[in-house]
């Protein structure tokens, strides 16, 4: 057998092995709740490290010892994530870590495991794949509406307009979800 044939066989075996590796983007809930073996080869945002440190230093040490891909999303993917979150109406209530995780789904086109309903809503509207970690997950897509706490007038949230005071009665608006 020639060297080229051997290399082709090895390349085929390696490709086949890579197909069987579990690769997914993991929310902090997965990092905290899943067994360590299930986390291997996962993609995580570097920004999640601070979240983990606030919850459990012991878990941080354990997680740092396994094979995870710690990544900062690229600027293009962050912009896509913010646009998707704005389109779903969830942008104002998502943290920077949440945006990083959504951005990683755009960057790698991989499934995100999350129990965060706002992330699930954003990803569903953006036609990205997600699965719950331990919760059930959303069953309906949410739309958001601002409702005046005084006169009850409602409007579609304008995320560029930071004014949350009703022009009609002067009282503040409250964000409420409306099932689609």
Backbone as JSON, one array per atom type, in Angstrom:
{
  "sequence": "XXXXXXXXXXXXXXXXXXXXXXXXXXXXXXXXXXXXXXXXXXXXXXXXXXXXXXXXXXXXXXXXXXXXXXXXXXXXXXXXXXXXXXXXXXXXXXXXXXXXXXXXXXXXXXXXXXXXXXXXXXXXXXXXXXXXXXXXXXXXXXXXXXXXXXXXXXXXXXXXXXXXXXXXXXXXXXXXXXXX",
  "N": [[0.85, -1.17, 0.0], [0.58, 2.21, -0.85], [2.06, 5.31, 0.36], [0.33, 7.46, -0.02], [-2.15, 6.18, -0.21], [-2.35, 5.12, 2.37], [-2.44, 7.51, 3.84], [-4.88, 8.55, 2.89], [-6.66, 6.64, 3.89], [-6.27, 7.0, 6.65], [-7.1, 9.68, 6.84], [-9.8, 9.36, 6.18], [-10.69, 7.8, 8.34], [-10.23, 9.57, 10.48], [-11.97, 11.67, 9.76], [-14.4, 10.36, 10.02], [-14.38, 9.83, 12.77], [-14.49, 12.44, 13.78], [-17.05, 13.18, 13.03], [-18.55, 11.85, 14.88], [-18.06, 13.05, 17.27], [-19.36, 14.95, 19.95], [-20.45, 18.05, 19.38], [-21.37, 21.12, 20.39], [-22.86, 24.24, 21.35], [-22.68, 25.52, 24.57], [-24.67, 26.69, 27.13], [-24.42, 28.45, 30.26], [-26.0, 27.11, 32.13], [-25.83, 24.42, 31.28], [-23.12, 23.99, 31.76], [-23.11, 24.07, 34.51], [-24.96, 22.11, 35.31], [-24.78, 19.68, 33.86], [-23.15, 16.43, 33.67], [-19.59, 16.21, 33.75], [-18.45, 14.65, 31.69], [-20.26, 14.89, 29.61], [-19.89, 17.43, 28.72], [-17.57, 17.65, 27.25], [-15.71, 18.72, 24.42], [-17.41, 20.78, 23.89], [-18.53, 24.05, 22.84], [-17.92, 27.15, 24.22], [-18.51, 30.46, 25.48], [-16.0, 32.8, 26.23], [-16.72, 34.81, 27.96], [-18.47, 33.55, 29.72], [-17.05, 32.53, 31.79], [-16.78, 34.34, 33.92], [-19.42, 34.37, 34.9], [-19.62, 31.75, 35.82], [-17.64, 31.77, 37.82], [-18.86, 33.39, 39.7], [-20.81, 31.73, 40.67], [-19.78, 29.13, 41.35], [-16.71, 28.32, 42.4], [-15.45, 25.86, 42.65], [-16.64, 24.36, 40.61], [-15.72, 25.77, 38.42], [-12.97, 25.18, 38.47], [-13.08, 22.44, 37.94], [-14.3, 22.41, 35.4], [-12.43, 23.82, 33.9], [-10.53, 21.9, 33.61], [-11.29, 20.15, 31.65], [-11.84, 19.29, 28.16], [-12.82, 21.88, 26.54], [-13.93, 24.31, 24.16], [-13.05, 27.43, 24.43], [-14.2, 30.46, 23.42], [-14.23, 33.71, 21.98], [-16.79, 35.38, 20.39], [-16.79, 36.47, 16.94], [-16.83, 39.89, 15.65], [-18.71, 40.23, 13.54], [-20.54, 38.14, 13.96], [-21.52, 38.84, 16.46], [-22.89, 41.18, 15.81], [-24.89, 40.06, 14.15], [-26.18, 38.52, 16.09], [-27.16, 40.52, 17.84], [-28.89, 41.83, 16.09], [-30.73, 39.77, 15.58], [-31.75, 39.41, 18.17], [-32.88, 41.91, 18.58], [-34.83, 41.88, 16.59], [-36.5, 39.9, 17.63], [-37.39, 41.13, 19.86], [-36.12, 40.83, 22.24], [-33.69, 41.95, 22.92], [-33.11, 44.02, 24.83], [-33.28, 42.72, 27.28], [-31.4, 40.74, 27.36], [-28.26, 39.51, 28.46], [-24.75, 40.43, 28.11], [-23.3, 38.06, 27.98], [-25.3, 36.3, 27.12], [-25.74, 37.35, 24.54], [-23.24, 36.81, 23.44], [-23.36, 33.99, 23.37], [-25.5, 33.54, 21.59], [-24.34, 34.73, 19.38], [-22.26, 32.91, 18.91], [-23.75, 30.79, 17.91], [-24.43, 31.74, 15.42], [-21.88, 32.08, 14.35], [-20.74, 29.47, 14.3], [-22.77, 27.83, 13.47], [-24.0, 25.83, 15.01], [-25.84, 23.78, 17.34], [-27.36, 25.22, 20.2], [-27.38, 24.65, 23.62], [-29.56, 25.56, 26.04], [-31.38, 26.96, 28.81], [-32.5, 29.36, 28.92], [-35.2, 31.34, 28.32], [-35.49, 33.68, 26.78], [-33.26, 33.61, 25.11], [-33.88, 31.25, 23.75], [-36.23, 32.09, 22.47], [-35.24, 34.14, 20.79], [-33.47, 32.63, 19.17], [-35.28, 30.83, 17.98], [-36.89, 32.54, 16.43], [-34.9, 33.39, 14.72], [-34.43, 31.17, 13.33], [-32.58, 29.27, 14.21], [-30.96, 26.43, 15.72], [-31.77, 25.08, 18.87], [-31.69, 23.48, 22.08], [-33.18, 22.44, 25.16], [-31.56, 22.49, 28.41], [-32.14, 21.37, 31.08], [-34.7, 22.13, 31.57], [-38.08, 22.4, 30.18], [-38.31, 24.1, 27.95], [-39.28, 26.65, 25.53], [-42.57, 26.72, 24.1], [-43.97, 28.26, 22.43], [-43.44, 31.03, 20.21], [-42.48, 34.19, 21.33], [-43.77, 37.5, 21.27], [-43.14, 40.9, 21.85], [-44.62, 43.66, 23.57], [-45.08, 47.04, 24.41], [-46.79, 48.34, 27.14], [-48.68, 50.93, 28.43], [-48.61, 51.87, 31.8], [-50.49, 53.48, 32.86], [-52.69, 54.52, 31.07], [-53.0, 52.33, 29.43], [-52.42, 52.17, 26.75], [-50.92, 50.51, 24.01], [-47.86, 49.67, 22.35], [-45.56, 48.75, 19.76], [-42.38, 47.77, 20.76], [-39.73, 50.03, 20.33], [-36.52, 49.67, 19.86], [-34.54, 51.47, 19.42], [-35.46, 53.75, 20.45], [-35.22, 55.02, 23.49], [-37.06, 56.08, 25.17], [-39.39, 55.58, 27.64], [-41.76, 56.54, 28.42], [-45.15, 57.35, 28.31], [-46.6, 59.23, 25.73], [-49.2, 60.08, 25.81], [-50.33, 60.01, 28.48], [-48.2, 60.35, 30.21], [-47.15, 58.46, 31.95], [-45.06, 55.57, 32.79], [-44.09, 53.01, 30.38], [-44.55, 49.45, 30.31], [-42.9, 46.45, 29.59], [-44.39, 43.71, 28.03], [-45.06, 40.28, 27.33], [-46.46, 38.88, 24.39], [-48.13, 36.21, 23.13], [-47.5, 34.73, 20.01]],
  "CA": [[0.0, 0.0, 0.0], [1.4, 3.42, -0.95], [1.91, 6.31, 1.42], [-0.87, 8.24, -0.32], [-3.3, 5.35, 0.16], [-2.4, 5.07, 3.83], [-2.9, 8.82, 4.3], [-6.3, 8.65, 2.59], [-7.37, 5.8, 4.85], [-6.2, 7.7, 7.94], [-7.96, 10.86, 6.74], [-11.19, 8.88, 6.25], [-10.96, 7.38, 9.72], [-10.3, 10.79, 11.3], [-13.21, 12.37, 9.42], [-15.48, 9.59, 10.61], [-14.33, 10.06, 14.21], [-14.93, 13.81, 14.05], [-18.5, 13.22, 12.88], [-19.16, 11.25, 16.05], [-17.81, 13.88, 18.44], [-20.45, 15.83, 20.33], [-20.06, 19.45, 19.3], [-22.51, 22.01, 20.58], [-22.6, 25.44, 22.15], [-23.22, 25.22, 25.88], [-25.01, 27.79, 28.02], [-23.9, 28.27, 31.62], [-26.8, 26.08, 32.8], [-25.24, 23.12, 30.95], [-21.83, 23.9, 32.45], [-23.36, 23.84, 35.93], [-25.84, 20.98, 35.62], [-24.45, 18.43, 33.18], [-21.92, 15.74, 34.09], [-18.41, 16.69, 33.04], [-18.23, 13.87, 30.47], [-21.18, 15.36, 28.57], [-19.45, 18.76, 28.31], [-16.36, 17.59, 26.44], [-15.76, 19.22, 23.04], [-18.4, 21.85, 23.76], [-18.1, 25.42, 22.55], [-18.41, 28.06, 25.25], [-18.02, 31.83, 25.37], [-15.05, 33.18, 27.28], [-17.45, 35.65, 28.92], [-19.18, 32.7, 30.68], [-16.16, 32.21, 32.91], [-17.14, 35.22, 35.04], [-20.68, 33.86, 35.44], [-19.31, 30.53, 36.57], [-16.88, 32.13, 39.02], [-19.81, 33.95, 40.67], [-21.67, 30.67, 41.18], [-19.07, 28.02, 41.97], [-15.27, 28.24, 42.1], [-15.11, 24.44, 42.51], [-17.08, 23.93, 39.28], [-14.8, 26.41, 37.48], [-11.73, 24.39, 38.43], [-13.39, 21.18, 37.28], [-14.58, 22.68, 33.99], [-11.18, 24.22, 33.25], [-9.68, 20.73, 33.41], [-11.78, 19.31, 30.55], [-11.63, 19.79, 26.8], [-13.84, 22.78, 26.02], [-13.41, 25.33, 23.25], [-13.38, 28.75, 24.96], [-14.11, 31.33, 22.24], [-14.92, 35.0, 21.91], [-17.39, 35.47, 19.05], [-16.27, 37.55, 16.1], [-17.72, 41.06, 15.61], [-19.81, 40.01, 12.59], [-21.52, 37.27, 14.61], [-22.14, 39.63, 17.53], [-23.87, 42.04, 15.13], [-26.01, 39.19, 13.76], [-26.9, 38.15, 17.33], [-27.9, 41.69, 18.3], [-30.0, 42.05, 15.16], [-31.73, 38.72, 15.83], [-32.39, 39.71, 19.46], [-33.7, 43.09, 18.37], [-36.0, 41.45, 15.8], [-37.4, 39.12, 18.47], [-37.82, 41.97, 20.95], [-35.46, 40.37, 23.47], [-32.35, 42.54, 23.07], [-32.93, 44.81, 26.06], [-33.27, 41.86, 28.46], [-30.33, 39.74, 27.25], [-26.96, 39.95, 28.97], [-23.64, 40.33, 27.15], [-22.99, 36.63, 27.85], [-26.36, 35.75, 26.26], [-25.45, 37.79, 23.17], [-22.08, 36.02, 22.99], [-23.8, 32.62, 23.06], [-26.28, 33.63, 20.35], [-23.36, 35.01, 18.33], [-21.56, 31.67, 18.6], [-24.62, 29.96, 17.05], [-24.27, 32.28, 14.06], [-20.49, 31.87, 13.91], [-20.42, 28.06, 14.08], [-23.96, 27.14, 12.98], [-24.17, 24.64, 15.85], [-26.94, 23.8, 18.29], [-27.09, 25.81, 21.52], [-28.13, 24.09, 24.73], [-29.85, 26.65, 26.96], [-32.68, 27.0, 29.46], [-32.92, 30.77, 28.92], [-36.33, 31.49, 27.4], [-35.27, 34.78, 25.83], [-32.33, 33.09, 24.1], [-34.66, 30.31, 22.94], [-37.14, 32.88, 21.63], [-34.42, 34.79, 19.76], [-32.99, 31.62, 18.23], [-36.42, 30.3, 17.23], [-37.25, 33.53, 15.39], [-33.78, 33.47, 13.77], [-34.35, 29.85, 12.7], [-31.37, 28.57, 14.68], [-31.3, 25.24, 16.5], [-31.48, 25.07, 20.3], [-32.32, 22.43, 22.89], [-33.09, 22.78, 26.59], [-30.57, 21.79, 29.24], [-32.92, 20.52, 31.98], [-36.08, 22.6, 31.54], [-38.86, 21.99, 29.03], [-38.09, 24.98, 26.8], [-40.48, 27.37, 25.1], [-43.41, 26.02, 23.14], [-44.48, 29.3, 21.53], [-42.6, 32.2, 20.0], [-43.02, 35.36, 22.01], [-43.6, 38.85, 20.74], [-43.17, 41.84, 22.97], [-45.37, 44.89, 23.38], [-44.99, 47.96, 25.55], [-48.12, 48.75, 27.58], [-48.63, 52.04, 29.39], [-49.12, 51.48, 33.12], [-51.59, 54.37, 33.22], [-53.86, 54.5, 30.18], [-53.12, 51.04, 28.78], [-52.06, 52.2, 25.33], [-49.8, 49.62, 23.73], [-47.08, 49.96, 21.15], [-44.45, 47.86, 19.48], [-41.15, 48.36, 21.3], [-38.72, 50.56, 19.42], [-35.3, 49.52, 20.65], [-33.69, 52.65, 19.22], [-36.07, 54.81, 21.24], [-35.08, 54.64, 24.9], [-38.14, 56.71, 25.92], [-40.35, 54.61, 28.12], [-42.84, 57.34, 29.0], [-46.28, 57.49, 27.39], [-46.88, 60.59, 25.26], [-50.61, 60.38, 26.07], [-50.64, 60.29, 29.89], [-46.98, 60.67, 30.95], [-46.72, 57.37, 32.83], [-44.11, 54.68, 32.1], [-44.49, 51.78, 29.69], [-44.02, 48.2, 30.83], [-42.75, 45.45, 28.53], [-45.13, 42.48, 28.27], [-44.99, 39.35, 26.2], [-47.71, 38.53, 23.74], [-47.89, 35.01, 22.34], [-47.74, 34.92, 18.57]],
  "C": [[0.9, 1.24, 0.0], [1.15, 4.36, 0.22], [0.65, 7.14, 1.22], [-2.11, 7.47, 0.08], [-3.47, 5.28, 1.67], [-2.92, 6.39, 4.39], [-4.39, 9.0, 4.03], [-7.14, 7.81, 3.55], [-7.41, 6.48, 6.22], [-7.11, 8.91, 7.93], [-9.44, 10.46, 6.83], [-11.59, 8.47, 7.65], [-11.12, 8.6, 10.62], [-11.58, 11.56, 11.03], [-14.4, 11.68, 10.06], [-15.53, 9.79, 12.12], [-14.85, 11.45, 14.56], [-16.44, 13.94, 13.93], [-19.21, 12.72, 14.13], [-18.89, 12.03, 17.34], [-19.0, 14.78, 18.69], [-19.92, 17.26, 20.28], [-21.32, 20.28, 19.39], [-22.05, 23.21, 21.38], [-23.35, 25.25, 23.47], [-23.45, 26.49, 26.7], [-24.46, 27.47, 29.41], [-24.69, 27.23, 32.39], [-26.25, 24.68, 32.52], [-23.92, 22.94, 31.69], [-22.01, 23.59, 33.93], [-24.07, 22.53, 36.21], [-25.46, 19.65, 34.98], [-23.23, 17.75, 33.79], [-20.76, 16.18, 33.19], [-18.19, 15.96, 31.71], [-19.08, 14.39, 29.31], [-20.75, 16.72, 28.0], [-18.3, 18.74, 27.31], [-16.64, 17.97, 25.0], [-16.79, 20.31, 22.83], [-17.75, 23.19, 23.45], [-18.74, 26.33, 23.59], [-17.8, 29.45, 25.03], [-17.07, 32.12, 26.53], [-15.74, 34.01, 28.36], [-18.22, 34.83, 29.97], [-18.34, 32.41, 31.92], [-16.5, 33.06, 34.14], [-18.44, 34.78, 35.71], [-20.44, 32.63, 36.32], [-18.59, 30.83, 37.88], [-17.8, 32.69, 40.11], [-20.66, 32.88, 41.33], [-20.89, 29.61, 41.94], [-17.61, 27.95, 41.51], [-14.85, 26.79, 41.88], [-15.47, 23.94, 41.1], [-16.17, 24.54, 38.21], [-13.53, 25.59, 37.35], [-11.95, 23.07, 37.7], [-13.58, 21.38, 35.78], [-13.32, 23.08, 33.23], [-10.28, 23.02, 32.96], [-10.15, 19.84, 32.25], [-11.6, 20.02, 29.21], [-12.84, 20.58, 26.31], [-13.17, 23.78, 25.09], [-13.91, 26.7, 23.73], [-13.15, 29.77, 23.84], [-14.82, 32.65, 22.5], [-15.5, 35.11, 20.5], [-16.81, 36.63, 18.26], [-17.29, 38.69, 16.0], [-18.91, 40.88, 14.66], [-20.92, 39.16, 13.22], [-22.23, 37.99, 15.76], [-23.2, 40.56, 16.93], [-25.09, 41.24, 14.71], [-26.85, 38.82, 14.99], [-27.73, 39.31, 17.84], [-29.08, 42.0, 17.39], [-31.11, 41.03, 15.38], [-32.48, 39.0, 17.13], [-33.28, 40.94, 19.36], [-34.98, 42.72, 17.61], [-36.99, 40.65, 16.64], [-37.96, 39.95, 19.63], [-37.13, 41.65, 22.27], [-34.17, 41.1, 23.81], [-32.14, 43.22, 24.42], [-32.79, 43.95, 27.31], [-32.22, 40.76, 28.4], [-29.02, 40.33, 27.75], [-25.91, 39.87, 27.86], [-23.25, 38.87, 26.92], [-24.03, 35.96, 26.94], [-26.11, 36.1, 24.8], [-24.26, 37.02, 22.61], [-22.48, 34.61, 22.59], [-24.61, 32.59, 21.76], [-25.33, 33.86, 19.18], [-22.6, 33.74, 17.93], [-22.42, 30.73, 17.74], [-24.57, 30.45, 15.61], [-22.89, 31.95, 13.51], [-20.22, 30.42, 13.52], [-21.58, 27.26, 13.5], [-24.13, 25.8, 13.69], [-25.34, 24.85, 16.8], [-26.49, 24.41, 19.61], [-27.99, 25.13, 22.54], [-28.3, 25.18, 25.77], [-31.22, 26.47, 27.59], [-33.22, 28.42, 29.5], [-34.0, 30.97, 27.86], [-36.14, 32.61, 26.39], [-34.28, 34.36, 24.74], [-33.07, 32.13, 23.18], [-35.59, 31.05, 21.98], [-36.38, 33.54, 20.48], [-33.97, 33.78, 18.71], [-34.11, 31.03, 17.39], [-36.8, 31.25, 16.11], [-36.16, 33.66, 14.34], [-33.56, 32.15, 13.04], [-33.03, 29.15, 12.98], [-31.81, 27.44, 15.62], [-30.87, 25.42, 17.96], [-32.17, 23.87, 20.93], [-32.21, 22.85, 24.35], [-32.02, 21.95, 27.3], [-31.3, 20.83, 30.18], [-34.4, 20.92, 32.02], [-36.79, 22.1, 30.29], [-38.54, 22.82, 27.78], [-39.39, 25.64, 26.38], [-41.27, 26.52, 24.1], [-44.0, 26.99, 22.12], [-43.44, 30.4, 21.37], [-43.28, 33.39, 20.67], [-42.82, 36.6, 21.16], [-43.8, 39.78, 21.92], [-43.94, 43.09, 22.59], [-45.15, 45.74, 24.63], [-46.41, 48.43, 25.86], [-47.96, 49.84, 28.63], [-49.27, 51.6, 30.7], [-50.28, 52.36, 33.56], [-52.82, 54.18, 32.35], [-54.01, 53.21, 29.4], [-52.83, 51.02, 27.29], [-50.87, 51.26, 25.12], [-49.12, 50.03, 22.44], [-46.0, 48.89, 20.99], [-43.19, 48.51, 20.02], [-40.23, 48.83, 20.18], [-37.42, 50.58, 20.2], [-34.31, 50.66, 20.44], [-34.19, 53.81, 20.06], [-36.05, 54.39, 22.7], [-36.18, 55.27, 25.76], [-39.13, 55.64, 26.36], [-41.51, 55.31, 28.83], [-43.92, 57.54, 27.93], [-46.5, 58.95, 27.03], [-48.3, 61.03, 25.62], [-50.87, 60.79, 27.52], [-49.41, 60.58, 30.75], [-46.5, 59.6, 31.91], [-45.83, 56.39, 32.07], [-44.78, 53.49, 31.39], [-43.87, 50.6, 30.4], [-43.99, 47.21, 29.68], [-43.52, 44.19, 28.93], [-45.03, 41.58, 27.06], [-46.41, 39.07, 25.69], [-47.41, 37.3, 22.89], [-48.3, 35.26, 20.9], [-48.88, 34.04, 18.11]]
}
